[in-house]
Amino acid sequence: MNDLIRQGFSAMATLLHLDSSPRVGSVSRQISGEFAEAWRKANPEGSYIYRDLAVGPVPHVDNAQIEVMHRLEKEGVRDLAAARDAAVTPQEQASWAITWPLIEELLAADTILLGVPMYNFSVPSTFKAWFDRVLIAPLIADPATGQGPLSGRKVVVASARGGAYGPGTPRHDCDHQEPYLRAALGMVGLADDLTFLHAELTKSAHVPRLAQFKEAAASSYQRALEGARTHAVS
């Protein structure tokens, strides 16, 4: 767990900060870092949990975890305390030992910061592996009420996209990053207070045919940084 940093635990406020870009100094890391710095200044007594999914990737879901998840669904288990001890075989227990600390981090946080760049129109596999681990039946929001154990948390996505994918752009229909995240996070009650901070056209910095968009990219980046500082203290 050397990818996990814990500082200044307090019941007052807890930030869970995940990064998933493998590139050191990436734009998504810069935006998420700006948010984290502003949040920590505003919450000096708060708790900060950091997980770098590129440096310490979470193993993909395996057969053992699927067996546990199927059993929870079949038995209708909604109680988290019961789910904690749901693994039976040694293989299940080994897999569940990877999953459960990730779930505890989510439950401990009241603010969740996700550094998620767009990769091939969607999200990095490192992020998907993490989310597949934590999406267990007891965390899924009740379809009737939309509420679940994670409801009420603030979620901010620090995003970087090589092109432009906003409404009205030619590639808007190719954006499978934000719609996926809205749907996936909504399953576990994390879409009620969800903010996206997109920095677009980042490839204009090194792709010659996109050089004409450098100014637009700089403006998008600055808006994302300003949004990070604002949302960190609001």
mmCIF file of the C-alpha atoms, coordinates in Angstrom:
data_MODEL
# 
_entry.id   MODEL 
# 
loop_
_atom_site.group_PDB 
_atom_site.id 
_atom_site.type_symbol 
_atom_site.label_atom_id 
_atom_site.label_alt_id 
_atom_site.label_comp_id 
_atom_site.label_asym_id 
_atom_site.label_entity_id 
_atom_site.label_seq_id 
_atom_site.pdbx_PDB_ins_code 
_atom_site.Cartn_x 
_atom_site.Cartn_y 
_atom_site.Cartn_z 
_atom_site.occupancy 
_atom_site.B_iso_or_equiv 
_atom_site.pdbx_formal_charge 
_atom_site.auth_seq_id 
_atom_site.auth_comp_id 
_atom_site.auth_asym_id 
_atom_site.auth_atom_id 
_atom_site.pdbx_PDB_model_num 
ATOM 1   C CA . MET A 1 1   ? 0.000   0.000   0.000   1.00 0.00 ? 1   MET A CA 1 
ATOM 2   C CA . ASN A 1 2   ? 2.912   2.385   -0.644  1.00 0.00 ? 2   ASN A CA 1 
ATOM 3   C CA . ASP A 1 3   ? 0.658   4.206   -3.090  1.00 0.00 ? 3   ASP A CA 1 
ATOM 4   C CA . LEU A 1 4   ? -1.583  5.273   -0.235  1.00 0.00 ? 4   LEU A CA 1 
ATOM 5   C CA . ILE A 1 5   ? -0.804  8.401   1.769   1.00 0.00 ? 5   ILE A CA 1 
ATOM 6   C CA . ARG A 1 6   ? -2.808  9.318   4.832   1.00 0.00 ? 6   ARG A CA 1 
ATOM 7   C CA . GLN A 1 7   ? -2.366  12.618  6.628   1.00 0.00 ? 7   GLN A CA 1 
ATOM 8   C CA . GLY A 1 8   ? -4.122  14.435  9.463   1.00 0.00 ? 8   GLY A CA 1 
ATOM 9   C CA . PHE A 1 9   ? -7.138  12.201  9.988   1.00 0.00 ? 9   PHE A CA 1 
ATOM 10  C CA . SER A 1 10  ? -10.176 14.006  11.344  1.00 0.00 ? 10  SER A CA 1 
ATOM 11  C CA . ALA A 1 11  ? -13.903 13.363  11.451  1.00 0.00 ? 11  ALA A CA 1 
ATOM 12  C CA . MET A 1 12  ? -14.476 16.880  10.184  1.00 0.00 ? 12  MET A CA 1 
ATOM 13  C CA . ALA A 1 13  ? -13.662 16.365  6.497   1.00 0.00 ? 13  ALA A CA 1 
ATOM 14  C CA . THR A 1 14  ? -11.993 13.698  4.393   1.00 0.00 ? 14  THR A CA 1 
ATOM 15  C CA . LEU A 1 15  ? -10.758 13.950  0.812   1.00 0.00 ? 15  LEU A CA 1 
ATOM 16  C CA . LEU A 1 16  ? -10.137 10.818  -1.258  1.00 0.00 ? 16  LEU A CA 1 
ATOM 17  C CA . HIS A 1 17  ? -7.875  11.773  -4.183  1.00 0.00 ? 17  HIS A CA 1 
ATOM 18  C CA . LEU A 1 18  ? -7.246  9.338   -7.043  1.00 0.00 ? 18  LEU A CA 1 
ATOM 19  C CA . ASP A 1 19  ? -5.006  9.889   -10.071 1.00 0.00 ? 19  ASP A CA 1 
ATOM 20  C CA . SER A 1 20  ? -5.011  7.533   -13.042 1.00 0.00 ? 20  SER A CA 1 
ATOM 21  C CA . SER A 1 21  ? -2.760  9.133   -15.673 1.00 0.00 ? 21  SER A CA 1 
ATOM 22  C CA . PRO A 1 22  ? 0.556   7.289   -16.116 1.00 0.00 ? 22  PRO A CA 1 
ATOM 23  C CA . ARG A 1 23  ? 2.247   10.482  -17.256 1.00 0.00 ? 23  ARG A CA 1 
ATOM 24  C CA . VAL A 1 24  ? 4.152   12.441  -14.617 1.00 0.00 ? 24  VAL A CA 1 
ATOM 25  C CA . GLY A 1 25  ? 3.032   16.047  -14.726 1.00 0.00 ? 25  GLY A CA 1 
ATOM 26  C CA . SER A 1 26  ? -0.035  15.260  -16.839 1.00 0.00 ? 26  SER A CA 1 
ATOM 27  C CA . VAL A 1 27  ? -2.763  17.877  -17.182 1.00 0.00 ? 27  VAL A CA 1 
ATOM 28  C CA . SER A 1 28  ? -5.286  15.815  -15.225 1.00 0.00 ? 28  SER A CA 1 
ATOM 29  C CA . ARG A 1 29  ? -2.740  15.483  -12.406 1.00 0.00 ? 29  ARG A CA 1 
ATOM 30  C CA . GLN A 1 30  ? -2.132  19.232  -12.453 1.00 0.00 ? 30  GLN A CA 1 
ATOM 31  C CA . ILE A 1 31  ? -5.850  19.963  -12.146 1.00 0.00 ? 31  ILE A CA 1 
ATOM 32  C CA . SER A 1 32  ? -6.455  17.376  -9.430  1.00 0.00 ? 32  SER A CA 1 
ATOM 33  C CA . GLY A 1 33  ? -3.333  18.622  -7.620  1.00 0.00 ? 33  GLY A CA 1 
ATOM 34  C CA . GLU A 1 34  ? -4.671  22.181  -7.710  1.00 0.00 ? 34  GLU A CA 1 
ATOM 35  C CA . PHE A 1 35  ? -7.934  21.022  -6.156  1.00 0.00 ? 35  PHE A CA 1 
ATOM 36  C CA . ALA A 1 36  ? -6.180  18.942  -3.501  1.00 0.00 ? 36  ALA A CA 1 
ATOM 37  C CA . GLU A 1 37  ? -3.864  21.790  -2.527  1.00 0.00 ? 37  GLU A CA 1 
ATOM 38  C CA . ALA A 1 38  ? -6.724  24.263  -2.183  1.00 0.00 ? 38  ALA A CA 1 
ATOM 39  C CA . TRP A 1 39  ? -8.835  21.742  -0.257  1.00 0.00 ? 39  TRP A CA 1 
ATOM 40  C CA . ARG A 1 40  ? -6.058  20.954  2.191   1.00 0.00 ? 40  ARG A CA 1 
ATOM 41  C CA . LYS A 1 41  ? -5.442  24.637  2.839   1.00 0.00 ? 41  LYS A CA 1 
ATOM 42  C CA . ALA A 1 42  ? -9.150  25.122  3.494   1.00 0.00 ? 42  ALA A CA 1 
ATOM 43  C CA . ASN A 1 43  ? -9.312  21.987  5.698   1.00 0.00 ? 43  ASN A CA 1 
ATOM 44  C CA . PRO A 1 44  ? -6.036  21.957  7.651   1.00 0.00 ? 44  PRO A CA 1 
ATOM 45  C CA . GLU A 1 45  ? -7.450  19.528  10.218  1.00 0.00 ? 45  GLU A CA 1 
ATOM 46  C CA . GLY A 1 46  ? -9.049  17.299  7.608   1.00 0.00 ? 46  GLY A CA 1 
ATOM 47  C CA . SER A 1 47  ? -8.048  13.833  6.409   1.00 0.00 ? 47  SER A CA 1 
ATOM 48  C CA . TYR A 1 48  ? -6.361  13.276  3.055   1.00 0.00 ? 48  TYR A CA 1 
ATOM 49  C CA . ILE A 1 49  ? -6.216  9.884   1.337   1.00 0.00 ? 49  ILE A CA 1 
ATOM 50  C CA . TYR A 1 50  ? -4.249  9.616   -1.907  1.00 0.00 ? 50  TYR A CA 1 
ATOM 51  C CA . ARG A 1 51  ? -4.110  6.668   -4.263  1.00 0.00 ? 51  ARG A CA 1 
ATOM 52  C CA . ASP A 1 52  ? -2.073  6.690   -7.481  1.00 0.00 ? 52  ASP A CA 1 
ATOM 53  C CA . LEU A 1 53  ? -3.650  4.113   -9.779  1.00 0.00 ? 53  LEU A CA 1 
ATOM 54  C CA . ALA A 1 54  ? -0.796  4.379   -12.283 1.00 0.00 ? 54  ALA A CA 1 
ATOM 55  C CA . VAL A 1 55  ? 2.017   3.829   -9.783  1.00 0.00 ? 55  VAL A CA 1 
ATOM 56  C CA . GLY A 1 56  ? 0.075   1.200   -7.831  1.00 0.00 ? 56  GLY A CA 1 
ATOM 57  C CA . PRO A 1 57  ? -2.498  -0.294  -10.205 1.00 0.00 ? 57  PRO A CA 1 
ATOM 58  C CA . VAL A 1 58  ? -5.428  -2.140  -8.709  1.00 0.00 ? 58  VAL A CA 1 
ATOM 59  C CA . PRO A 1 59  ? -5.612  -5.730  -10.020 1.00 0.00 ? 59  PRO A CA 1 
ATOM 60  C CA . HIS A 1 60  ? -8.486  -6.399  -12.375 1.00 0.00 ? 60  HIS A CA 1 
ATOM 61  C CA . VAL A 1 61  ? -11.525 -8.158  -11.022 1.00 0.00 ? 61  VAL A CA 1 
ATOM 62  C CA . ASP A 1 62  ? -10.921 -11.905 -10.992 1.00 0.00 ? 62  ASP A CA 1 
ATOM 63  C CA . ASN A 1 63  ? -13.094 -14.999 -10.793 1.00 0.00 ? 63  ASN A CA 1 
ATOM 64  C CA . ALA A 1 64  ? -12.851 -15.066 -6.989  1.00 0.00 ? 64  ALA A CA 1 
ATOM 65  C CA . GLN A 1 65  ? -14.296 -11.557 -6.590  1.00 0.00 ? 65  GLN A CA 1 
ATOM 66  C CA . ILE A 1 66  ? -17.036 -12.301 -9.117  1.00 0.00 ? 66  ILE A CA 1 
ATOM 67  C CA . GLU A 1 67  ? -18.032 -15.353 -7.083  1.00 0.00 ? 67  GLU A CA 1 
ATOM 68  C CA . VAL A 1 68  ? -18.358 -13.185 -3.972  1.00 0.00 ? 68  VAL A CA 1 
ATOM 69  C CA . MET A 1 69  ? -20.318 -10.488 -5.817  1.00 0.00 ? 69  MET A CA 1 
ATOM 70  C CA . HIS A 1 70  ? -22.691 -13.034 -7.356  1.00 0.00 ? 70  HIS A CA 1 
ATOM 71  C CA . ARG A 1 71  ? -23.334 -14.527 -3.934  1.00 0.00 ? 71  ARG A CA 1 
ATOM 72  C CA . LEU A 1 72  ? -24.082 -11.098 -2.454  1.00 0.00 ? 72  LEU A CA 1 
ATOM 73  C CA . GLU A 1 73  ? -26.543 -10.423 -5.275  1.00 0.00 ? 73  GLU A CA 1 
ATOM 74  C CA . LYS A 1 74  ? -28.170 -13.855 -5.064  1.00 0.00 ? 74  LYS A CA 1 
ATOM 75  C CA . GLU A 1 75  ? -28.646 -13.582 -1.304  1.00 0.00 ? 75  GLU A CA 1 
ATOM 76  C CA . GLY A 1 76  ? -29.751 -9.967  -1.481  1.00 0.00 ? 76  GLY A CA 1 
ATOM 77  C CA . VAL A 1 77  ? -27.069 -8.813  0.934   1.00 0.00 ? 77  VAL A CA 1 
ATOM 78  C CA . ARG A 1 78  ? -27.262 -5.037  1.464   1.00 0.00 ? 78  ARG A CA 1 
ATOM 79  C CA . ASP A 1 79  ? -25.495 -4.829  4.812   1.00 0.00 ? 79  ASP A CA 1 
ATOM 80  C CA . LEU A 1 80  ? -21.882 -3.693  4.483   1.00 0.00 ? 80  LEU A CA 1 
ATOM 81  C CA . ALA A 1 81  ? -20.795 -5.438  7.674   1.00 0.00 ? 81  ALA A CA 1 
ATOM 82  C CA . ALA A 1 82  ? -22.061 -8.726  6.259   1.00 0.00 ? 82  ALA A CA 1 
ATOM 83  C CA . ALA A 1 83  ? -20.418 -8.011  2.905   1.00 0.00 ? 83  ALA A CA 1 
ATOM 84  C CA . ARG A 1 84  ? -17.064 -7.454  4.601   1.00 0.00 ? 84  ARG A CA 1 
ATOM 85  C CA . ASP A 1 85  ? -17.010 -11.094 5.670   1.00 0.00 ? 85  ASP A CA 1 
ATOM 86  C CA . ALA A 1 86  ? -18.611 -12.521 2.533   1.00 0.00 ? 86  ALA A CA 1 
ATOM 87  C CA . ALA A 1 87  ? -15.475 -14.169 1.120   1.00 0.00 ? 87  ALA A CA 1 
ATOM 88  C CA . VAL A 1 88  ? -15.378 -17.887 1.897   1.00 0.00 ? 88  VAL A CA 1 
ATOM 89  C CA . THR A 1 89  ? -12.568 -19.706 0.080   1.00 0.00 ? 89  THR A CA 1 
ATOM 90  C CA . PRO A 1 90  ? -8.881  -18.771 0.375   1.00 0.00 ? 90  PRO A CA 1 
ATOM 91  C CA . GLN A 1 91  ? -8.993  -17.433 -3.196  1.00 0.00 ? 91  GLN A CA 1 
ATOM 92  C CA . GLU A 1 92  ? -12.027 -15.281 -2.417  1.00 0.00 ? 92  GLU A CA 1 
ATOM 93  C CA . GLN A 1 93  ? -10.465 -13.999 0.775   1.00 0.00 ? 93  GLN A CA 1 
ATOM 94  C CA . ALA A 1 94  ? -7.267  -13.020 -1.051  1.00 0.00 ? 94  ALA A CA 1 
ATOM 95  C CA . SER A 1 95  ? -9.210  -11.139 -3.711  1.00 0.00 ? 95  SER A CA 1 
ATOM 96  C CA . TRP A 1 96  ? -11.561 -9.515  -1.191  1.00 0.00 ? 96  TRP A CA 1 
ATOM 97  C CA . ALA A 1 97  ? -8.534  -8.339  0.791   1.00 0.00 ? 97  ALA A CA 1 
ATOM 98  C CA . ILE A 1 98  ? -7.628  -6.211  -2.225  1.00 0.00 ? 98  ILE A CA 1 
ATOM 99  C CA . THR A 1 99  ? -11.142 -4.877  -2.684  1.00 0.00 ? 99  THR A CA 1 
ATOM 100 C CA . TRP A 1 100 ? -12.248 -4.039  0.824   1.00 0.00 ? 100 TRP A CA 1 
ATOM 101 C CA . PRO A 1 101 ? -9.637  -1.351  1.636   1.00 0.00 ? 101 PRO A CA 1 
ATOM 102 C CA . LEU A 1 102 ? -10.743 0.472   -1.535  1.00 0.00 ? 102 LEU A CA 1 
ATOM 103 C CA . ILE A 1 103 ? -14.335 0.393   -0.330  1.00 0.00 ? 103 ILE A CA 1 
ATOM 104 C CA . GLU A 1 104 ? -13.314 1.641   3.120   1.00 0.00 ? 104 GLU A CA 1 
ATOM 105 C CA . GLU A 1 105 ? -11.548 4.612   1.526   1.00 0.00 ? 105 GLU A CA 1 
ATOM 106 C CA . LEU A 1 106 ? -14.725 5.529   -0.340  1.00 0.00 ? 106 LEU A CA 1 
ATOM 107 C CA . LEU A 1 107 ? -16.850 5.207   2.791   1.00 0.00 ? 107 LEU A CA 1 
ATOM 108 C CA . ALA A 1 108 ? -14.414 7.367   4.784   1.00 0.00 ? 108 ALA A CA 1 
ATOM 109 C CA . ALA A 1 109 ? -14.503 10.271  2.311   1.00 0.00 ? 109 ALA A CA 1 
ATOM 110 C CA . ASP A 1 110 ? -17.017 13.082  2.061   1.00 0.00 ? 110 ASP A CA 1 
ATOM 111 C CA . THR A 1 111 ? -15.243 14.544  -0.981  1.00 0.00 ? 111 THR A CA 1 
ATOM 112 C CA . ILE A 1 112 ? -13.951 12.371  -3.825  1.00 0.00 ? 112 ILE A CA 1 
ATOM 113 C CA . LEU A 1 113 ? -11.474 13.771  -6.362  1.00 0.00 ? 113 LEU A CA 1 
ATOM 114 C CA . LEU A 1 114 ? -10.867 11.725  -9.507  1.00 0.00 ? 114 LEU A CA 1 
ATOM 115 C CA . GLY A 1 115 ? -8.024  12.535  -11.889 1.00 0.00 ? 115 GLY A CA 1 
ATOM 116 C CA . VAL A 1 116 ? -9.261  10.854  -15.067 1.00 0.00 ? 116 VAL A CA 1 
ATOM 117 C CA . PRO A 1 117 ? -7.887  11.727  -18.522 1.00 0.00 ? 117 PRO A CA 1 
ATOM 118 C CA . MET A 1 118 ? -9.713  10.679  -21.673 1.00 0.00 ? 118 MET A CA 1 
ATOM 119 C CA . TYR A 1 119 ? -8.054  7.678   -23.323 1.00 0.00 ? 119 TYR A CA 1 
ATOM 120 C CA . ASN A 1 120 ? -9.419  6.602   -26.704 1.00 0.00 ? 120 ASN A CA 1 
ATOM 121 C CA . PHE A 1 121 ? -12.726 8.369   -26.040 1.00 0.00 ? 121 PHE A CA 1 
ATOM 122 C CA . SER A 1 122 ? -13.169 6.767   -22.594 1.00 0.00 ? 122 SER A CA 1 
ATOM 123 C CA . VAL A 1 123 ? -11.296 6.297   -19.290 1.00 0.00 ? 123 VAL A CA 1 
ATOM 124 C CA . PRO A 1 124 ? -7.904  4.680   -18.505 1.00 0.00 ? 124 PRO A CA 1 
ATOM 125 C CA . SER A 1 125 ? -8.023  0.966   -17.731 1.00 0.00 ? 125 SER A CA 1 
ATOM 126 C CA . THR A 1 126 ? -6.420  1.680   -14.355 1.00 0.00 ? 126 THR A CA 1 
ATOM 127 C CA . PHE A 1 127 ? -9.468  3.703   -13.320 1.00 0.00 ? 127 PHE A CA 1 
ATOM 128 C CA . LYS A 1 128 ? -11.860 1.090   -14.696 1.00 0.00 ? 128 LYS A CA 1 
ATOM 129 C CA . ALA A 1 129 ? -10.077 -1.653  -12.725 1.00 0.00 ? 129 ALA A CA 1 
ATOM 130 C CA . TRP A 1 130 ? -10.497 0.365   -9.519  1.00 0.00 ? 130 TRP A CA 1 
ATOM 131 C CA . PHE A 1 131 ? -14.164 1.060   -10.163 1.00 0.00 ? 131 PHE A CA 1 
ATOM 132 C CA . ASP A 1 132 ? -14.922 -2.557  -11.071 1.00 0.00 ? 132 ASP A CA 1 
ATOM 133 C CA . ARG A 1 133 ? -13.481 -3.563  -7.692  1.00 0.00 ? 133 ARG A CA 1 
ATOM 134 C CA . VAL A 1 134 ? -15.569 -1.159  -5.606  1.00 0.00 ? 134 VAL A CA 1 
ATOM 135 C CA . LEU A 1 135 ? -18.901 -1.580  -7.395  1.00 0.00 ? 135 LEU A CA 1 
ATOM 136 C CA . ILE A 1 136 ? -20.422 -4.219  -5.118  1.00 0.00 ? 136 ILE A CA 1 
ATOM 137 C CA . ALA A 1 137 ? -24.111 -4.820  -4.529  1.00 0.00 ? 137 ALA A CA 1 
ATOM 138 C CA . PRO A 1 138 ? -24.405 -3.164  -1.077  1.00 0.00 ? 138 PRO A CA 1 
ATOM 139 C CA . LEU A 1 139 ? -23.039 0.109   -2.507  1.00 0.00 ? 139 LEU A CA 1 
ATOM 140 C CA . ILE A 1 140 ? -25.512 0.293   -5.396  1.00 0.00 ? 140 ILE A CA 1 
ATOM 141 C CA . ALA A 1 141 ? -28.124 2.992   -4.871  1.00 0.00 ? 141 ALA A CA 1 
ATOM 142 C CA . ASP A 1 142 ? -31.706 1.920   -4.249  1.00 0.00 ? 142 ASP A CA 1 
ATOM 143 C CA . PRO A 1 143 ? -33.537 2.261   -7.603  1.00 0.00 ? 143 PRO A CA 1 
ATOM 144 C CA . ALA A 1 144 ? -36.658 3.491   -5.800  1.00 0.00 ? 144 ALA A CA 1 
ATOM 145 C CA . THR A 1 145 ? -34.970 6.289   -3.851  1.00 0.00 ? 145 THR A CA 1 
ATOM 146 C CA . GLY A 1 146 ? -31.690 6.828   -5.696  1.00 0.00 ? 146 GLY A CA 1 
ATOM 147 C CA . GLN A 1 147 ? -29.954 6.704   -2.312  1.00 0.00 ? 147 GLN A CA 1 
ATOM 148 C CA . GLY A 1 148 ? -27.189 4.421   -1.081  1.00 0.00 ? 148 GLY A CA 1 
ATOM 149 C CA . PRO A 1 149 ? -24.326 4.254   1.427   1.00 0.00 ? 149 PRO A CA 1 
ATOM 150 C CA . LEU A 1 150 ? -22.245 6.695   -0.655  1.00 0.00 ? 150 LEU A CA 1 
ATOM 151 C CA . SER A 1 151 ? -24.980 9.257   -1.252  1.00 0.00 ? 151 SER A CA 1 
ATOM 152 C CA . GLY A 1 152 ? -24.325 12.848  -0.208  1.00 0.00 ? 152 GLY A CA 1 
ATOM 153 C CA . ARG A 1 153 ? -20.670 12.904  -1.148  1.00 0.00 ? 153 ARG A CA 1 
ATOM 154 C CA . LYS A 1 154 ? -19.170 15.581  -3.363  1.00 0.00 ? 154 LYS A CA 1 
ATOM 155 C CA . VAL A 1 155 ? -17.381 14.268  -6.444  1.00 0.00 ? 155 VAL A CA 1 
ATOM 156 C CA . VAL A 1 156 ? -15.037 16.239  -8.717  1.00 0.00 ? 156 VAL A CA 1 
ATOM 157 C CA . VAL A 1 157 ? -13.513 14.826  -11.902 1.00 0.00 ? 157 VAL A CA 1 
ATOM 158 C CA . ALA A 1 158 ? -10.280 16.450  -13.102 1.00 0.00 ? 158 ALA A CA 1 
ATOM 159 C CA . SER A 1 159 ? -10.204 15.618  -16.783 1.00 0.00 ? 159 SER A CA 1 
ATOM 160 C CA . ALA A 1 160 ? -7.848  16.166  -19.719 1.00 0.00 ? 160 ALA A CA 1 
ATOM 161 C CA . ARG A 1 161 ? -8.835  15.521  -23.326 1.00 0.00 ? 161 ARG A CA 1 
ATOM 162 C CA . GLY A 1 162 ? -6.539  15.733  -26.342 1.00 0.00 ? 162 GLY A CA 1 
ATOM 163 C CA . GLY A 1 163 ? -9.275  17.165  -28.560 1.00 0.00 ? 163 GLY A CA 1 
ATOM 164 C CA . ALA A 1 164 ? -12.514 19.081  -28.116 1.00 0.00 ? 164 ALA A CA 1 
ATOM 165 C CA . TYR A 1 165 ? -15.571 17.053  -27.113 1.00 0.00 ? 165 TYR A CA 1 
ATOM 166 C CA . GLY A 1 166 ? -17.959 19.619  -25.640 1.00 0.00 ? 166 GLY A CA 1 
ATOM 167 C CA . PRO A 1 167 ? -21.510 20.258  -26.901 1.00 0.00 ? 167 PRO A CA 1 
ATOM 168 C CA . GLY A 1 168 ? -21.524 21.542  -30.465 1.00 0.00 ? 168 GLY A CA 1 
ATOM 169 C CA . THR A 1 169 ? -18.086 20.164  -31.375 1.00 0.00 ? 169 THR A CA 1 
ATOM 170 C CA . PRO A 1 170 ? -17.721 17.652  -34.235 1.00 0.00 ? 170 PRO A CA 1 
ATOM 171 C CA . ARG A 1 171 ? -16.601 14.910  -31.857 1.00 0.00 ? 171 ARG A CA 1 
ATOM 172 C CA . HIS A 1 172 ? -19.176 15.457  -29.129 1.00 0.00 ? 172 HIS A CA 1 
ATOM 173 C CA . ASP A 1 173 ? -20.769 12.082  -29.916 1.00 0.00 ? 173 ASP A CA 1 
ATOM 174 C CA . CYS A 1 174 ? -17.392 10.399  -29.384 1.00 0.00 ? 174 CYS A CA 1 
ATOM 175 C CA . ASP A 1 175 ? -17.257 11.448  -25.746 1.00 0.00 ? 175 ASP A CA 1 
ATOM 176 C CA . HIS A 1 176 ? -17.632 8.170   -23.850 1.00 0.00 ? 176 HIS A CA 1 
ATOM 177 C CA . GLN A 1 177 ? -15.727 9.532   -20.865 1.00 0.00 ? 177 GLN A CA 1 
ATOM 178 C CA . GLU A 1 178 ? -18.165 11.913  -19.159 1.00 0.00 ? 178 GLU A CA 1 
ATOM 179 C CA . PRO A 1 179 ? -21.345 9.937   -20.006 1.00 0.00 ? 179 PRO A CA 1 
ATOM 180 C CA . TYR A 1 180 ? -19.741 6.741   -18.729 1.00 0.00 ? 180 TYR A CA 1 
ATOM 181 C CA . LEU A 1 181 ? -18.621 8.371   -15.499 1.00 0.00 ? 181 LEU A CA 1 
ATOM 182 C CA . ARG A 1 182 ? -22.038 9.954   -14.908 1.00 0.00 ? 182 ARG A CA 1 
ATOM 183 C CA . ALA A 1 183 ? -23.751 6.592   -15.395 1.00 0.00 ? 183 ALA A CA 1 
ATOM 184 C CA . ALA A 1 184 ? -21.203 4.557   -13.431 1.00 0.00 ? 184 ALA A CA 1 
ATOM 185 C CA . LEU A 1 185 ? -20.986 6.946   -10.503 1.00 0.00 ? 185 LEU A CA 1 
ATOM 186 C CA . GLY A 1 186 ? -24.769 7.309   -10.521 1.00 0.00 ? 186 GLY A CA 1 
ATOM 187 C CA . MET A 1 187 ? -25.101 3.569   -9.873  1.00 0.00 ? 187 MET A CA 1 
ATOM 188 C CA . VAL A 1 188 ? -23.509 4.057   -6.462  1.00 0.00 ? 188 VAL A CA 1 
ATOM 189 C CA . GLY A 1 189 ? -25.231 7.346   -5.616  1.00 0.00 ? 189 GLY A CA 1 
ATOM 190 C CA . LEU A 1 190 ? -22.284 9.575   -6.496  1.00 0.00 ? 190 LEU A CA 1 
ATOM 191 C CA . ALA A 1 191 ? -23.831 11.654  -9.285  1.00 0.00 ? 191 ALA A CA 1 
ATOM 192 C CA . ASP A 1 192 ? -25.973 14.061  -7.260  1.00 0.00 ? 192 ASP A CA 1 
ATOM 193 C CA . ASP A 1 193 ? -23.082 16.457  -6.561  1.00 0.00 ? 193 ASP A CA 1 
ATOM 194 C CA . LEU A 1 194 ? -20.790 15.743  -9.514  1.00 0.00 ? 194 LEU A CA 1 
ATOM 195 C CA . THR A 1 195 ? -18.544 18.315  -11.211 1.00 0.00 ? 195 THR A CA 1 
ATOM 196 C CA . PHE A 1 196 ? -16.375 17.876  -14.303 1.00 0.00 ? 196 PHE A CA 1 
ATOM 197 C CA . LEU A 1 197 ? -13.316 20.093  -14.810 1.00 0.00 ? 197 LEU A CA 1 
ATOM 198 C CA . HIS A 1 198 ? -12.324 19.486  -18.420 1.00 0.00 ? 198 HIS A CA 1 
ATOM 199 C CA . ALA A 1 199 ? -9.108  20.770  -19.963 1.00 0.00 ? 199 ALA A CA 1 
ATOM 200 C CA . GLU A 1 200 ? -9.499  20.215  -23.695 1.00 0.00 ? 200 GLU A CA 1 
ATOM 201 C CA . LEU A 1 201 ? -7.257  20.297  -26.757 1.00 0.00 ? 201 LEU A CA 1 
ATOM 202 C CA . THR A 1 202 ? -4.197  19.262  -24.756 1.00 0.00 ? 202 THR A CA 1 
ATOM 203 C CA . LYS A 1 203 ? -2.650  17.619  -27.833 1.00 0.00 ? 203 LYS A CA 1 
ATOM 204 C CA . SER A 1 204 ? -2.277  21.032  -29.446 1.00 0.00 ? 204 SER A CA 1 
ATOM 205 C CA . ALA A 1 205 ? 0.956   21.309  -27.454 1.00 0.00 ? 205 ALA A CA 1 
ATOM 206 C CA . HIS A 1 206 ? 2.687   18.590  -29.495 1.00 0.00 ? 206 HIS A CA 1 
ATOM 207 C CA . VAL A 1 207 ? 0.558   17.681  -32.541 1.00 0.00 ? 207 VAL A CA 1 
ATOM 208 C CA . PRO A 1 208 ? 1.395   20.054  -35.440 1.00 0.00 ? 208 PRO A CA 1 
ATOM 209 C CA . ARG A 1 209 ? -2.051  19.936  -37.057 1.00 0.00 ? 209 ARG A CA 1 
ATOM 210 C CA . LEU A 1 210 ? -3.611  21.061  -33.781 1.00 0.00 ? 210 LEU A CA 1 
ATOM 211 C CA . ALA A 1 211 ? -1.177  23.906  -33.123 1.00 0.00 ? 211 ALA A CA 1 
ATOM 212 C CA . GLN A 1 212 ? -3.811  26.449  -34.193 1.00 0.00 ? 212 GLN A CA 1 
ATOM 213 C CA . PHE A 1 213 ? -5.799  25.522  -31.074 1.00 0.00 ? 213 PHE A CA 1 
ATOM 214 C CA . LYS A 1 214 ? -3.074  26.300  -28.521 1.00 0.00 ? 214 LYS A CA 1 
ATOM 215 C CA . GLU A 1 215 ? -4.782  29.472  -27.338 1.00 0.00 ? 215 GLU A CA 1 
ATOM 216 C CA . ALA A 1 216 ? -8.105  27.689  -26.900 1.00 0.00 ? 216 ALA A CA 1 
ATOM 217 C CA . ALA A 1 217 ? -6.309  24.912  -25.028 1.00 0.00 ? 217 ALA A CA 1 
ATOM 218 C CA . ALA A 1 218 ? -4.654  27.408  -22.687 1.00 0.00 ? 218 ALA A CA 1 
ATOM 219 C CA . SER A 1 219 ? -8.028  29.024  -21.933 1.00 0.00 ? 219 SER A CA 1 
ATOM 220 C CA . SER A 1 220 ? -9.621  25.640  -21.268 1.00 0.00 ? 220 SER A CA 1 
ATOM 221 C CA . TYR A 1 221 ? -6.768  24.687  -18.953 1.00 0.00 ? 221 TYR A CA 1 
ATOM 222 C CA . GLN A 1 222 ? -7.018  27.926  -17.000 1.00 0.00 ? 222 GLN A CA 1 
ATOM 223 C CA . ARG A 1 223 ? -10.784 27.504  -16.579 1.00 0.00 ? 223 ARG A CA 1 
ATOM 224 C CA . ALA A 1 224 ? -10.208 24.010  -15.222 1.00 0.00 ? 224 ALA A CA 1 
ATOM 225 C CA . LEU A 1 225 ? -7.600  25.252  -12.721 1.00 0.00 ? 225 LEU A CA 1 
ATOM 226 C CA . GLU A 1 226 ? -9.844  28.096  -11.597 1.00 0.00 ? 226 GLU A CA 1 
ATOM 227 C CA . GLY A 1 227 ? -12.729 25.654  -11.244 1.00 0.00 ? 227 GLY A CA 1 
ATOM 228 C CA . ALA A 1 228 ? -10.543 23.361  -9.147  1.00 0.00 ? 228 ALA A CA 1 
ATOM 229 C CA . ARG A 1 229 ? -9.673  26.165  -6.736  1.00 0.00 ? 229 ARG A CA 1 
ATOM 230 C CA . THR A 1 230 ? -13.293 27.312  -6.532  1.00 0.00 ? 230 THR A CA 1 
ATOM 231 C CA . HIS A 1 231 ? -14.882 23.899  -6.023  1.00 0.00 ? 231 HIS A CA 1 
ATOM 232 C CA . ALA A 1 232 ? -12.268 22.908  -3.445  1.00 0.00 ? 232 ALA A CA 1 
ATOM 233 C CA . VAL A 1 233 ? -13.555 25.522  -1.021  1.00 0.00 ? 233 VAL A CA 1 
ATOM 234 C CA . SER A 1 234 ? -17.257 25.638  -1.944  1.00 0.00 ? 234 SER A CA 1 
# 
